[in-house]
Amino acid sequence: MKTRTMICIMMIICMICGITEAGGERAFLQLECQTPAGTIQETMNVFIEEKEITILSSLFPSYAIRETLTEEMEKVLPFKSEIPAFSDIQADQLIKELKTLYKPVRTEGVYAGDAFEEASVMETMTIQMHGFLQILMNAFPEAGLAQILKAIALDDIAYTLRIYDDGKAFSLAGKHGEDTFFTLSADCSRTDGFFAVAGTAENGKNYYWVIQTQRADEYSHIIAAKLLADAEKSGYRSISQTLPILTEIWQIQKEKERSAYQFKGTVTPGNGMAPVLISGTVDGEKPEQLIQAQVSFRDHDRLTMKISAGLDSEKISSTELNDKKILQASAMSAVENETLISEIQKESITLMASLVLSLPEGYMNLLIDQQTQSE
């Protein structure tokens, strides 16, 4: 049970929502599923009060997980976010911080990448994770993000960054020890958006996400993405014209003069299964309604999922702790950890059984096949 990771995830929600100076706050995450058998609700609540975090969830109804706030956690909590317009999001500040912290090796020649055809100047630098965190802190001093990442970062992760022609393009390779686990190539020279190719390896294959954005105006973007599989590991260029195994189209619209976004997306599997429809809002000015989203399937009305997350000033009540065993996250015994995992697995099986029966046939068969293979 990754209790520390769970706390970090919920702290990110707290950070985005913003924490006031009131005596107590509640960050919440709720999933509601409408199925032919009825409504299913799963919840997670994080109460922050008097130097303590208490986590309650319908996935472990017999327990409450509690942890004392550390100094690093407290640095995150006062953050108040404001979502910028697309025109405000610039890479110049990050590049400036990178060149300040590192002395890039500058070479001249003819260079190309997965996402760009030609460049003549390359600046290369290797960034350890702690250096990357320092960049984030310098570029976004009020965000508090670095404190969260620091709690879950691996010391042996390093990134090799290459900047081409003073920022018109760049490439990034991530290494965990001696293994390259991530690559990214991007063309930033376009005036109306950018083009990027991200690669990962899994199950003996290489996979490439191809992402292209187009800015309609200052407040709206269209994002098109496709996922390609490279079974022979021959490289992106050799498979760039093959049929994708997944495509996505997203429209993101920022409300004028408000820190809020509306988004709508369609995710279409390449094997003919029903497209997934996703829509919702992210509202930085309404912490209690920070994220509202709905997920459904085209031409399929047996399942609709609603997701909401936010923050309010609700305090934990004594009745909510009735019949619950309180577990101290940093001092959980092996037996407590095992019983907690057991309860989560039991509740998850019940949830998944209801969801699987409500899915379109293709998704249902896929999940059943995966479950059979894992047994």
C-alpha positions in Angstrom: 0.0 0.0 0.0 1.6 3.2 -1.2 0.2 5.4 1.7 2.8 8.1 1.1 1.9 8.3 -2.5 -1.8 8.5 -1.6 -1.1 11.4 0.7 1.0 13.2 -2.0 -1.8 12.8 -4.6 -4.4 14.3 -2.2 -2.0 17.1 -1.3 -1.7 18.0 -5.0 -5.5 18.4 -5.0 -5.2 20.6 -1.9 -2.4 22.6 -3.6 -4.4 23.3 -6.7 -7.6 24.2 -4.8 -5.8 26.4 -2.4 -5.9 26.2 1.4 -7.3 29.2 3.4 -6.2 30.1 6.8 -9.2 28.6 8.4 -8.9 26.1 11.2 -9.7 23.1 9.0 -10.1 22.2 5.4 -11.3 19.1 3.4 -10.0 18.1 0.0 -12.3 15.6 -1.7 -12.3 13.3 -4.7 -15.6 11.6 -5.7 -16.5 9.1 -8.4 -20.1 8.5 -9.3 -21.1 5.8 -11.8 -24.6 5.4 -13.2 -25.1 1.7 -14.2 -28.2 -0.4 -15.0 -28.0 -1.8 -11.5 -28.0 1.6 -9.8 -25.7 4.4 -8.7 -22.2 3.6 -7.4 -20.3 6.1 -5.4 -16.6 6.0 -4.3 -15.1 8.8 -2.3 -11.9 10.0 -0.7 -11.7 12.8 1.8 -8.6 14.4 3.2 -9.1 16.5 6.3 -6.3 19.0 7.3 -6.5 20.3 10.7 -4.2 21.2 13.6 -1.0 19.9 12.0 -2.6 16.6 11.0 -3.9 15.0 7.8 -6.6 12.4 8.1 -7.7 10.3 5.0 -11.0 8.6 4.8 -12.2 6.6 1.8 -15.0 4.3 0.8 -12.3 1.9 -0.5 -11.2 1.3 3.2 -14.4 2.0 5.2 -13.0 0.4 8.4 -9.9 2.6 8.6 -8.8 6.2 8.8 -5.2 7.0 7.8 -3.6 9.8 9.8 -0.3 11.6 9.4 1.4 14.5 11.1 2.1 17.5 8.8 5.8 17.8 8.1 7.4 21.2 7.5 7.6 20.4 3.7 3.9 19.6 3.6 3.1 22.9 5.3 5.0 24.8 2.6 2.5 23.4 0.0 -0.7 24.1 1.8 -0.9 27.9 1.7 -0.7 27.9 -2.1 -3.5 29.6 -4.1 -3.5 28.8 -7.8 -4.6 30.9 -10.8 -4.8 29.1 -14.1 -3.0 31.1 -16.8 -4.2 31.8 -20.3 -2.5 29.9 -23.1 -0.7 33.1 -24.1 0.8 33.3 -20.6 2.4 29.9 -20.8 6.0 30.4 -22.0 9.1 28.1 -22.0 11.5 31.1 -22.0 11.6 31.2 -18.2 12.4 27.5 -17.8 15.1 27.7 -20.5 16.6 30.7 -18.7 16.7 28.8 -15.4 18.2 25.8 -17.1 21.1 27.8 -18.6 21.7 29.6 -15.3 22.0 26.4 -13.3 23.9 24.4 -15.9 26.6 25.2 -18.3 25.4 23.6 -21.5 27.9 22.2 -24.0 27.3 24.1 -27.3 28.1 22.4 -30.6 27.4 23.2 -34.3 26.4 20.8 -37.0 23.3 19.3 -38.7 20.8 17.8 -36.3 17.4 16.3 -36.5 14.9 14.7 -34.1 11.6 12.7 -34.2 9.6 16.0 -34.2 11.8 18.3 -36.2 13.8 18.1 -39.5 16.8 20.2 -39.1 18.8 22.3 -36.7 22.3 23.8 -36.7 23.1 24.5 -33.1 22.8 22.1 -30.1 23.2 22.8 -26.4 23.4 19.7 -24.2 23.0 19.4 -20.5 22.4 16.5 -18.0 19.9 17.3 -15.2 19.6 15.2 -12.0 16.2 15.1 -10.4 17.3 17.4 -7.6 18.4 19.9 -10.1 15.1 19.7 -11.9 13.3 20.4 -8.7 15.5 23.4 -8.2 14.4 24.7 -11.6 10.8 24.3 -10.7 11.3 26.2 -7.5 13.1 29.1 -9.2 10.6 29.2 -12.1 7.5 28.9 -10.0 8.4 29.9 -6.5 4.8 30.1 -5.2 3.6 26.8 -6.6 4.8 24.4 -3.9 5.1 21.7 -6.5 8.7 21.1 -5.9 8.0 20.1 -2.2 5.6 17.4 -3.4 7.9 16.0 -6.1 10.8 16.0 -3.7 8.9 13.6 -1.4 8.4 11.0 -4.2 11.5 11.6 -6.5 14.1 9.0 -7.2 17.7 10.2 -6.8 19.0 8.1 -9.7 16.7 9.6 -12.3 18.6 11.9 -14.7 17.5 13.7 -17.8 19.6 14.6 -20.9 18.2 17.8 -22.4 19.2 19.1 -25.8 18.1 22.6 -26.9 18.3 23.3 -30.6 18.7 26.7 -32.3 18.0 28.7 -29.1 14.8 27.0 -28.2 13.2 26.4 -31.6 13.3 22.6 -30.8 14.4 20.4 -28.0 14.8 16.7 -27.1 14.7 15.1 -23.7 15.8 11.6 -22.6 15.1 10.2 -19.1 17.3 7.5 -17.6 16.7 5.5 -14.4 20.1 4.2 -13.6 21.4 2.8 -16.9 18.0 2.3 -18.6 16.4 4.9 -20.8 12.7 5.0 -19.9 11.4 8.1 -21.7 12.2 10.2 -24.7 10.7 13.4 -25.9 11.3 15.5 -29.1 9.5 18.8 -29.7 9.3 21.4 -32.4 8.5 24.8 -30.8 9.1 27.0 -33.9 5.4 27.0 -34.9 3.5 30.2 -34.2 0.1 28.6 -33.6 1.2 25.6 -31.5 3.8 22.9 -31.3 4.5 19.3 -32.4 6.0 16.6 -30.1 6.8 12.9 -30.1 7.2 11.1 -26.7 8.5 7.5 -26.5 8.3 4.9 -23.8 9.1 1.2 -23.7 6.7 -1.5 -22.3 6.2 -5.2 -22.6 9.0 -5.6 -25.2 7.7 -2.8 -27.5 8.3 0.9 -28.0 5.3 3.2 -27.9 5.2 6.7 -29.3 2.7 9.5 -28.4 2.5 11.9 -31.3 1.0 15.3 -30.1 0.1 18.3 -32.1 -1.5 21.5 -30.7 -3.2 24.3 -32.6 -4.1 27.6 -31.0 -7.4 28.9 -32.3 -7.0 32.1 -30.4 -5.7 33.4 -27.1 -8.2 31.4 -25.1 -8.6 28.1 -27.0 -6.5 25.2 -28.1 -7.1 22.0 -30.2 -4.9 19.1 -29.2 -4.6 16.0 -31.4 -2.7 12.9 -30.2 -2.2 9.4 -31.5 -0.4 6.4 -30.0 1.8 4.2 -32.2 3.2 0.8 -31.4 6.7 -0.1 -32.6 7.0 -3.9 -32.1 10.3 -4.1 -33.9 11.9 -1.2 -32.1 12.8 0.3 -35.4 12.2 3.9 -34.4 9.5 6.5 -34.8 10.5 7.6 -38.3 9.9 4.1 -39.6 6.4 3.7 -38.1 5.1 7.3 -38.3 2.6 6.4 -41.1 1.3 3.2 -39.5 -2.3 3.1 -38.2 -2.5 4.3 -34.6 -3.7 2.0 -31.8 -5.3 5.0 -30.1 -6.3 8.6 -31.2 -7.4 11.5 -29.1 -8.9 14.9 -30.0 -9.2 17.6 -27.3 -10.7 21.0 -27.3 -9.7 23.3 -24.4 -11.4 26.6 -24.0 -10.4 29.2 -21.3 -13.1 31.5 -20.1 -12.2 35.1 -20.7 -11.3 37.1 -17.6 -11.8 34.0 -15.4 -9.4 31.3 -14.2 -11.5 28.5 -15.6 -11.3 26.0 -18.4 -13.8 23.9 -20.3 -12.5 20.8 -22.0 -14.0 18.2 -24.3 -12.2 15.1 -25.6 -12.8 12.0 -27.7 -10.5 8.9 -27.2 -10.9 6.4 -30.0 -9.2 2.9 -29.9 -7.8 1.7 -33.1 -9.5 -1.8 -32.8 -13.0 -0.5 -33.3 -14.1 -0.4 -29.7 -16.5 2.4 -28.7 -14.9 5.9 -28.4 -14.7 7.3 -24.9 -16.2 10.8 -24.5 -14.8 13.1 -21.8 -16.0 16.6 -20.9 -15.8 18.9 -17.9 -14.4 22.0 -16.3 -11.5 23.1 -14.2 -12.3 26.3 -12.3 -9.5 27.9 -10.3 -11.9 30.5 -8.8 -14.2 27.9 -7.3 -12.1 25.6 -5.1 -15.2 23.7 -4.0 -15.8 22.8 -7.7 -12.3 22.7 -8.9 -12.7 19.7 -11.2 -16.0 18.5 -12.7 -15.8 15.8 -15.4 -18.0 13.2 -17.1 -16.9 10.1 -18.9 -19.2 8.0 -21.2 -19.0 5.9 -24.3 -20.4 6.8 -27.7 -23.6 4.9 -28.6 -23.6 3.2 -25.1 -25.9 4.4 -22.4 -25.3 1.7 -19.8 -22.5 3.5 -18.0 -21.8 7.2 -17.2 -19.1 8.2 -14.8 -18.9 11.6 -13.1 -15.7 12.8 -11.3 -15.4 15.8 -9.0 -12.6 17.1 -6.9 -12.3 20.2 -4.8 -11.9 21.8 -1.4 -14.2 23.2 1.3 -14.0 24.3 4.9 -15.7 21.2 6.3 -14.1 19.7 9.4 -13.9 16.1 10.3 -16.6 15.0 12.8 -16.4 12.5 15.6 -19.2 10.4 14.0 -17.1 9.9 10.8 -14.5 8.2 12.9 -17.0 5.9 14.7 -16.0 2.2 14.3 -12.9 3.1 12.3 -9.4 2.0 13.3 -7.0 4.9 13.0 -3.7 4.0 11.3 -0.6 6.2 11.6 0.8 6.2 8.1 4.5 6.5 9.0 4.3 3.9 11.7 2.0 1.3 10.2 2.8 -2.3 11.2 3.1 -5.1 8.7 -0.2 -6.6 10.0 -2.0 -3.3 9.7 -0.7 -2.8 6.2 -1.8 -6.2 5.1 -5.3 -5.8 6.5 -5.7 -2.4 4.9 -4.6 -3.8 1.5 -7.0 -6.7 2.0 -10.0 -4.4 2.6 -9.1 -2.2 -0.4 -8.8 -5.2 -2.6 -12.2 -6.5 -1.4 -13.9 -3.2 -2.0 -12.2 -2.8 -5.4 -13.4 -6.2 -6.6 -17.0 -5.3 -5.8 -16.6 -2.0 -7.7 -15.0 -3.5 -10.7 -17.6 -6.3 -11.0 -20.3 -3.7 -11.3 -18.4 -1.6 -13.7 -17.3 -4.4 -16.0 -20.9 -5.6 -16.5 -21.8 -2.0 -17.5 -19.0 -1.5 -20.0 -19.3 -1.8 -23.8 -18.6 -5.4 -24.9 -15.1 -4.8 -26.3 -13.9 -3.2 -23.0 -15.7 -5.9 -21.0 -13.9 -8.7 -22.9 -10.6 -6.9 -22.6 -10.8 -6.6 -18.8 -11.9 -10.2 -18.4 -9.0 -11.4 -20.6 -6.5 -9.4 -18.6 -7.9 -10.7 -15.4 -7.7 -14.3 -16.6 -4.1 -13.8 -17.8 -3.0 -12.4 -14.4 -4.5 -15.4 -12.4 
